[in-house]
């Protein structure tokens, strides 16, 4: 999830009915065996938990991990779980893309295993430097302002318009305060560590009897999305290319994403490991996501071809039919779909359909 603080500062109250953060990581996750030596660490709370699930691959003499985490303390929780599974050292951490919840924990892994190498696409290295690690100072200041804002609401017992807080809303604001308080305690402890091994398209690691394939199949959720594939075990880790129960669409490349998912589905996988969301055992949901992206691109492009303004497109391309398919009657998922996908994706898809340039390399923002 990109620029987690800035995103949640805007959207947290939209989704605050969900217990996104706990004061402690204890008993907040499950470790599940997926194959011999392959484990998934899954965060329970959601459906929009900001910490990514972690894939742990124990090889003959070392360990590979997919993504590091948002907070140093969360990374240390993952590290402790790895050490309960094996005494072997972590040799590689794959950063599937630049989002801060996938790279901020790199420093904790380097502290635990000084010889660990971080692998990513070259664009992920550039974007992690600018957009994840490069915005920490700004995020700390924004976090302090947001923390004070919501603490003031709790102290007064009133919303900004002067109306009293209901019991339910007070609980939601308390969750907001807990999030920003934890962020304040943690973010200054992040030790930026960039990927030190990069590849353009494909990289195969032969770790004893284990074959691990890394692929860049094209731009999608970001311009550096890498997937991790275990051909013998038929396990595929998708990063944020595939997120359930509804996707994240901030700062993405929607037309390319469709083609990238088509390439993804050529891999023979029976266990599909998502950074955010439950295990998938076939490509049914991936096809749904691809078709959603196709609908977004088609509808926005058609509107642009007819001369529609951005405000017109925002009013007409609501994707409400797709929201119903993904969310059903679940109000939380529906609000998450609107906030994390529709709102950012429609505007960016409009600008892409108009031929306007995306952000420059290394530029901040989403």
VENWOMO-V812530 format. One record per helix or strand of 2 or more residues. SS is the DSSP state (helix for helix, strand for strand). FROM is the first residue (numbers start at 0). TO is the last residue. If there is no record, write none. Layout:
# VENWOMO-V812530
ss->{SS	SS}
from->{FROM	FROM}
to->{TO	TO}
This chain:
# VENWOMO-V812530
ss->{helix	strand	strand	strand	strand	helix	strand	helix	helix	strand	helix	helix	strand	strand	strand	strand	strand	helix	helix	strand	helix	helix	helix	helix}
from->{3	28	37	53	62	71	89	99	105	116	121	166	196	201	209	226	234	238	253	270	283	309	319	330}
to->{14	34	42	57	65	84	93	102	111	120	155	188	198	206	214	229	236	240	263	272	304	315	326	352}
